[in-house]
Each structure stands twice: as structure tokens, then as C-alpha cells.
Amino acid sequence: MNIMPSAYILLNTKPDAELEIIHKIKDLMNAYNQIAEYEIHGVYGVYDMIVKIECPEMENLRYVLGKIRRVDKVISTITMLVIEEQEL
């Protein structure tokens, strides 16, 4: 089983900017669809949304994570890299 490097990013956004940010991240990810797969969801709670990113190479993952963290109106992020050896 070939497991790709992946990460979850929790995002806090400016008020009422969630849909705009989701569209910006979707556009960004469409530009990188050759190197990354993703899921994005708005959530209730301390954070406003969560993004899951998978890339074939860790270098690609780091690059895409950096781009997402710089999206306009994102206030803060927490990035959690998945421990590949513990995936089922």
C-alpha cells in the first residue's frame, strides 16, 4: 500500500469570509491538481474550516501548505502532518 504524505490544516478566517476563502483554496488547488489532492470543509467550533491535503512527495505538500497559509483573509492556521506509519 502506497501512502502519500498528507496533512490537515485548521483555519481561522476573518468574519464572513469563509465562502470566499473556500473558493480561493479551490482555485489554488485546481492549479496544483497534478501534485495534490484535497478536501475542504467549513466547520463549527474554534476553527472555521479544515483542509486535508495529500501529495505524492513531501516537498509538494510543504509547497501547497505554504500557499494555503498565505490565502488572503486567513487569520491563523494550525497544520498537522499525518504520521504515515500509523495510517490504516
SVG drawing of the C-alpha trace seen along z (x, -y; Angstrom):
<svg xmlns="http://www.w3.org/2000/svg" viewBox="-21 -40 32 42">
<polyline fill="none" stroke="black" stroke-width="0.4" points="0.0,0.0 1.5,-3.3 0.5,-6.1 1.0,-9.7 2.3,-12.4 -0.8,-14.2 -1.7,-17.0 -4.8,-18.6 -4.9,-22.4 -7.3,-24.1 -8.0,-27.7 -9.4,-30.7 -10.7,-33.3 -12.0,-36.9 -15.7,-37.1 -18.0,-36.2 -15.0,-35.4 -15.5,-31.6 -17.1,-31.1 -14.6,-33.5 -11.7,-31.6 -13.1,-28.2 -13.4,-29.4 -9.8,-30.8 -8.5,-27.5 -10.4,-25.5 -8.9,-27.7 -5.5,-27.3 -5.8,-23.5 -7.1,-23.3 -3.9,-24.9 -2.0,-22.2 -4.2,-19.3 -1.2,-17.4 0.6,-17.4 -2.1,-17.4 -5.5,-16.0 -7.6,-17.9 -10.8,-18.1 -12.1,-21.3 -15.0,-21.7 -16.5,-24.5 -16.8,-23.5 -18.5,-24.8 -16.3,-25.4 -13.0,-27.0 -11.9,-26.9 -13.8,-27.9 -12.6,-25.3 -10.5,-22.2 -8.5,-21.3 -7.0,-17.8 -4.1,-17.7 -2.4,-14.7 0.7,-14.9 2.9,-12.2 6.0,-14.0 6.6,-15.8 8.2,-18.7 5.0,-19.2 3.0,-19.0 5.1,-21.7 4.7,-23.9 0.9,-23.6 0.6,-24.1 2.6,-27.4 0.3,-28.6 -2.8,-27.9 -1.4,-29.6 -1.0,-32.8 -4.5,-33.0 -6.0,-36.5 -8.3,-36.7 -6.9,-33.7 -6.1,-34.9 -4.3,-31.8 -3.7,-28.2 -2.7,-25.0 -1.1,-22.3 -1.0,-18.7 1.1,-16.3 -0.2,-12.8 2.1,-10.0 2.3,-7.8 3.3,-4.7 0.1,-4.9 -2.4,-5.2 -4.7,-2.3"/>
</svg>
